[in-house]
């Protein structure tokens, strides 16, 4: 299961409503990060074969079957502070991550 904090739900719902109403948030991992795998976000209008849909508040998160094992149990948060605004992922499947937190090494 993937969880979005209330802060992340609000931000994603606002962005999706401005871009494409009734769209979903696609969360995925790919193999191009400085620490191994990197997180990616996209707007999903259509589902692909094997996609899993997860309802988190008003937001539907879509995850492909290859990314699911790496993201299972993750929490997506949205933070705003003096350094700016960003999505942060707390991932129980990460053994280590890079300094910026955008990529990770899985167990």
C-alpha angles and dihedrals in degrees: 000000000000122000130201117202117233088257091054092044091053094048095046093045090051094048093046092048090052094045110033121349114226092019123135134227113249113207118188145153128229134184102249106090127118090242095040115273124035132206122241136191128198140161111256119204095165133036121236126214112287095013116150119216119209123187113219109175108301092342129087112210118203121203127181118230094249092055097042098083090053094047102039108128095009123146119214115206133179116219131191120186142132091297093055138262127305146149114255124197122209102201122186088194094063117102091186139346139205122263094263094048094232096113136035146186111237124223 
